[in-house]
Amino acid sequence: MEQAERHFQVEHQPGIDLRIYDPAFRHEYSIEAPGHGDEIDAIFYDILLSPAGMRSLGVNQLSKSPVEETYEGSTDFKRWQHVAGVYHLVRHYARQAGCSNEEIVQYALIACIPDLGHGVKSHVTDMLKEGVGGNEDFHEQRAGQVIDLGGIQQILSQHKVRSPFNSDGQILINVPEWVDCPSPGLCADRLHYINAEASLLFPNNEAVKEVLKLENLIIKDGKFVFKSRDQATVWAKAANLCSSEHWNDPTNRLTEMLSLEAIKRTISRRYLENVDSFDNGYIGAAEDYTFLIDQDFDQALEREALSPRPDIFMNAAYSLIQSIAHRERQRFAKHKKPAYEQYIADSDAREYPNALVNPHRAAFGIPPAQVEILRSNDLFDVTEGDAVLQLADERPVGILKRLKIRQFDPLVMQGASAEPLSSLDSNFRQALAEHGQALNYVGAVALHANPESRDALIEGVSENKDFIARSRSFSSLSPDQIRAIIASSAARAHSFAIENGTWIEQ
């Protein structure tokens, strides 16, 4: 099979190096097992095989389940792949930059550990804890818990490594921007997930394949810099398309909101399988249950939605998610992807292909039948960057997640200095400005559903809101309970990865 067609895979045999194929880099790499010579690899080999590490095999990076996919392959991208890939990036560029072994370890921990704090459906966990208007950094706050309860502290102690985080997950040392940076900068975390998502969105695009290589970038003055302006342009176009598609597409936001409400109901109604074994029958803080894995909540949603006596809310949410995602996959393949690829290939393109900028700009096709973007700002009192979800009869359901401002204008080498791509290319600068318009739109999403589903959604979202308010006073599960949840989640995620061919146990 051609490498370009391969999905992410890990080959593992106890005591033997991890062999990883990562389509984000379109190559294979290894992480050496302890005792094989590379002391830095040995630390991260153990971290990736820890309970916290193995649990991340069961968490999808892009917040999707198979029923929610809005384009093919989005559920192939796992948190484990991302963490391993970010470590590989840090190791590669830190050695290139002449960093000491201690610096490499600290930089890699800072770049990788917060991602192990992601709960079920990744950023949906942040939304559950912080609300849809939150900043989505709850997973970073959980870094301390992950280290303490996910088996990582023992590994750091064994290897005589100090943690760069305090108990609240705050970073204790200064690091260069390529390791950790504020938005809208480019750091190892963002470089890997953009490369991985671009490889999923454009699997057979030769120009995109060419820019997903480590040798295209260097470190200068602590920042990532592209060697070639042409490669930077292709990468930046693909990166901003990924940003629009993943973070700011209203259809994605709608399915994510419905999924979040289903997760809240799963916890409040105790629909999780064997839930009593997690908490001894006493419901704890809602966010503690997100230390489980995606599959636990996916199965609960399907089971309660399709049972002979279904939960009407779960049935409505499941049916709508499935229908909307199915139609969106068809629309993406037939309309959106060709428009995106044409934009990437056109070096003179000045117009960013996005229906939120101009509905007639690109032939994106008709959105899923249940989704309608409403543009009259007079009707909705919302903060810029939010979107309201309402039913077609104008009854409000809730606020969709605040749309994330994630935009990329990479640095490019120009002689001895590094310059932003937008300062070198007026066409890209104009398209980037239009991309900003798409990120900042204010509107509403109207959901068309049958009367029974409409009533079930309104009632269910209201009940969920009351539950989350009450859950703020619930006691957290004990450290031993959370430690046991992470360990059992890791075992299930491992088995699931073997079944679907992601993890090859030699």
N, C-alpha and C positions, 0 to 999 in steps of 0.2 A: 504494500500500500504506500502511496506517495505520502511523504511527511506532511505536505500541505493539507491533506485530507484527514490527518489523524486528530483525534481528540486528546485532551490532556490525559496522561497516564503516569502511574508510578509503579515501578518494579521494586519489590522489597523482599528481602530475606533476612531474618534476624542476624545481626552482626555483620551484614554485608552492606556496602554503600547503597544509598538510595539512588536509583536511576530514574530521572524525570524527563518526560517529554512535555514541553510547554509551548503551545501554539502562540503565546504572546511573544516569544522569541524565535519561534519556528526552528528550534533546535533542542537537542538533548543536553542535559547537564547532570552532574552527580553531586551528592553531598556525602562526604566520607564518614563512615562509621567510626565510633571511638576506637582508638588503638591503631588506626590506619595512617596516622601521621599528621593530619591537619587538625590542630587543637580547636580552631574556630569552628570548622565544620562539625566537630564532635559535639560541641555545645548545642548547635541548632539541629543536628540529627536527633539528639535527645529531646529537644523542645518540640519538634515536629511529631515525635512519637509519644509525647506525653498525653495524658487525658485531655488537656485543653487543646493540644494540637490535633489529635485524632478526631475530636468532636467537630472540628471545623470542616472535616470531610462531609458532614451532614448539613452544612449551612451554605446556601447559594449566595454567591457574591452579589448578584443583581436583583435580589429580593423577589425572585420568581419561583413558582412551583410549576410542574409540567402543565397544569391546567391554566396557568396565568401567562404563559409565554406569548409575548407579542411579536417575537421573531424567532425563527428556528435556532436552537442551540443555546439560548440564553441560560438554561439551567445546567449547562455543562461547566460553567465557570464556578468553581467551589472556593470557599475561603481558604482551604488548605493550599490550593494552587497559588492563590494570591500571596499568602504568607511566605511560602517557599520561594516564589518568584521574586518577591521584594528582598528577601535575604540574598538571593543570587545576585540581584542588581547591586545591593550595597556592597557585598563582598567584591564583586568585579570592579566597581568604580573606586572603592576605597583603596584597594590595592594599587590601582592605576594612579591614584592621587598620592600614593606614598604614605598612607595612614599607618599608624602602629597597630599591632594586634589588639591592644586594649581599646583603641578608638574604634576599630572595626566591630568588635563585639558590642560596645555601647551603642554605636550608630545602628547596628542591625536590630538590637533589642528595641530601641526607640521607634524604628520604622515598622517593626513586625508585631510587637506584643499588643498594642491597642486593637489590632484587627482580630485578635483572638477573643476580644471582649464582645464582639458582635453576637447578638442573640439570633433567635429564629428570624428568618427572612431579612437578616442583616439590618438595614436602617429602619425597618418596621419596628424593631425593638426600641430604637431611639424614640420613635414617634409615640409608642405606647407610654414610655416613661416621661417624655418631655412635652408631649402634645404635638399636634401637627404643625404648630408654628415654632417649634423648638429648633435648636441649632444642630441637632443630630450628633452630639458629642458624648452621649451617655456611654457608648461603648468605650470611649477613652477613659471615662471615669471608672469603668469596671476593670481597668488594667491591673489595679492592685488586687482585686478579688481573683482575677485569672492567674496571677502569679502565685498567690497564696494558696488557692483552692484547686488549681488546675494541674498541680504537680510540677510547676516551673521553678518555684523557690528551691525545692530540693535539688533540682538540676543545677541551678546557679551556685548553690552551696557546695555541691559535689565538685564542680569545676572551679570553685574559688573565685566566682564572678560576683561583683556587686551590682545590684539593680539600679538603673538610672531613674527609677520612678519612686515617688513616695507612696504612701498607702492610699491616697486619693487619685493615683494615676498621673500626677503632675510630673513633668520632666525636670530633673534636678541639675542637668548640665547644659551648656551651650553646644549647639550643633550647627553645621552649615546648612544652607537652605536646601541643597539637593537631598538632604536626609529628612528634614522636616521643615515645612514652610507654611506660612499663612496663604489663604486664597488671595490672588489667583496664580500663585507660583507653581512651578513644576518640581515635584520631589519624587523620590523613588516609589512611594505608594501610588501616586497618581500616574506616573509613567507606566507602571506595570498594569494597572487596571484599564487604562486607556488602550494600551497595546493589546491586552487580552480581549477587550470588547471589540476593538477594531478588527481583530482576527475572526471574531464571530460574525460581525456585521458584513464584512467583506472578505470571505474566505478564499475567493479565487481572483481577487484583484491584485495583479502583479505589482502595481505601483505601491499599494499599501503594504504588501509583503516586504518590499524592499526597504521600507522605512522602519520596520519593526525589528531592527538589528541593533545590538549593543554598540557596535563600532561607529554608528552614526553620530554619537554624542560624546562629548568630553566634559570634564569638570574644569571650569575657569572661575576663579574668585568665589569658590564655594557654590556655584550654580551650574545647572545643566545647560549646555550650549550645543546646538547642532553645528556640524562642520559645513553642511551644504544648505544653501538657501532653498534649492528645489526640494530637497528631502524635508526640510522644515515646513515648507508650504503644504506638501501632501499630508504630512503627519498632523499639522495644525487643523487642516480641513477635516480630516477624519476624526480628530479629537473633539472638535466642536460639534460635529454631527452626533458623535456618541453622547456628548453632554446633553444636546437637545433631546435625543431619542430616549435616554435613560432617565434624566433628571426632570425634564420640563415638558415632556409630551403629555397632554391632558388625558389621553387614553390610559397611559401607564399609571398616571396619578389616580385615576378612577379605580382601576383594578387593585392598586396598592391600598387605597382607602377601604375598599370592600374587604380585602384580605385582613387588614388590621382589625376591622370590626369583628370579623369571624374569629380572630385570635383572642380578642377580649372576651367574646362570648364563650369560647372554648374553655377559658380559664374560669370565668364566673360560674358557668353551668357544670364545670368539672367533667367535661367531655373527653379529657385525656385518658388514654388507656392506662390502667394501673396507677391512677393518680394518687390513691391512698398510700401507695408504697413510697411516694416522694415526700409526702407531708403529713403522714399519719392521720389523715382525715381533717386536718385543720388548714384552711386556705391561708397562704402567706402573701407577701407582697407580690403583686402581679408580675413585676419584672423578673423575679427569681425563677419563674417557670420558663422564661425564655432561654435558660441554660439548657433546655432540651434541644432537639434538632427539628429542622423543617418537616421531616417526614411525620413526626408525632402530630403536628398540627394539621398537615395535609390529610392524614388519615382520619383525624377527628372530624374535619370539615366534611369530607366525603361520606363518612359513616353516618353522621347526623343528618346530612342533606338528603341522602338516598335511602334511609331506613324506611320500613313500612309505615311508620308513624313519624315523619320527619319533623325536625325543628323548622318551622316555617321561615324564620329569618335565615338559618343556615342554607335551607333549600333555595331561597331567593338569591342569596349572595353567591352560592356555588353556581347556580344556573346562569346568572348574569356574568360572572367572571369568565366562565367557560365560553359563553356565546360571544362576549366582547373580544376576548383574546383570539378566538378562532377567526373572527372577521378581521381583526387587526393583522394577524399573520398573513392573511391573503392580501390585504392592502399593502403591507410592507413589501412583500415579494413582488407584487405586480406594479406598484406605483412608486413607493417611497425609495426603495433601494436603487432602482434605475436612475431616479433623479439625483440621489446622493452620488452615485458613481459618475454620472455626467459632470457634476459639479467638481468632484475631485480631479477629473481628467482635464478640465477646461482651465488652462493657465491664465486665461483672460477673464475668468468669471468674477463679477463684482456683486452679484445678487445672491444672497444666502437663501437656499431652498427651504423655506419653512412656511407653512400655511398660516402661522400666527402673524408673520410679517405681512403677507399678502396672499389671500386664499387662491388667487389666480396665478401666482408666481410659478408654481410647479404643479404638475398634474398628479396630485397625491391621492386622487380617488375620493370616494365618499367615505367619511368616517363610519365606524360601526353604527348600526342602526340605532342603538340605544344611547349614543353619545352625540351631543350637540353643543358646540361652543357658543356661548352667549356673550356678546361684546358690549352690551349697553352698560356702561359703568354707573349710570345714574341709579340703577336698581339695587346696587350692592354696595354696602358700606364695608369694604375690606381693605386690609393693608396691601400695599403694592407687593406683588410677588406671590400673593395667595390666590387661590381659586375656590369659588363656592361650588359645592355640589347641591343641586336642587333637583326635585322631580319635575317632570314635564308640566305638571299643573301648578308649578311655582311654589310648592311647599318645600321649605329647606330641609336638607338632611344633615349637612355638616360642612366643615371646611376641609378641602383637600390639603395635602401637605404643602407647606410653603415651598415654592419652586426655587430650587437651589441655583445660585449664581455661580456657575462653574464654566469659566471661559479660558481659552489658551491662546497666548501670543508668545511663542517660544523665542528664545534668544538664538542668534545666528552669528557665527564668526565672520567678521569683516576686517581683514588684515589682522592687527593685533588686538582688536577690541570686539566685544559682543554687543549686538544691537537687536532690539525687538524686531520681529518679522514685519510688523505693521509699519515700522518706520522705513522699511526697504521696499515694500510692495503696496502701492496705492490700491490695487484691486483687492488684495487681502484685507487692507484696512477698511475699505467700504463694506466688504462682506462681514467683517468682524463687528462693525457697528450695527448691522442688521441682525446679527446673531444676538447682540445685546438686547435688541428690541424683543426678540423672541423669548429671551430669558425673563424679561421684566413685564410681560403682559399681565393685565388684570382682567379677569373674565369669570365666567361661570360655566360649569359643565351640567347640562341637563340630562337626566337619566330617564329614559323612557322604559317603563315596565308596566306589567299588568296591575290592576288595582290591588290584588291580594299581596303581591310583592312590594308594592309601594308602601302599603300600610305596615307590612312586616319590617321593612327597612327603617321607617321612621320610628316605630316602636322599639326596635332592636338597638338602634343607635342611641336613643334616649336612655334605654336601660343600661347600655354600656357606659354612657357618660356618668350615670349615677354610681355604677359599680367602681369605676376608676376613681371617682371622688372618695368613695368609702374606703377603697383599698389603700389610700395614702396613710390610713391609720393602722393598717394591718402590720403585724410583726414580720420582719424578714425571716425566711427560713434560716435555720442554724447553719454555721459554717460546715459542719459535718454533713448536713442534708444536701447543701449545695455541692460539696465535694463528691458525694455519692451520685447526684444527678449528672455532674460532668462526666464521671467515670462510666456510668451506664450509657450515657449519650454517646460517648466515644466508642464503646463496644458496638452499639447499633449502627453508628455511622460507618465504622470499619466494615461490618458485615454487608451493609448496603453498597458500599463502594466496591467490594469484591463482586457482588452480584451484578452490578451494572458495568463492570469492566474497567472502572477507573483505577482500582488498586489491584495490582497483579502480585499475588503472594507466591513466591518461588518455593 
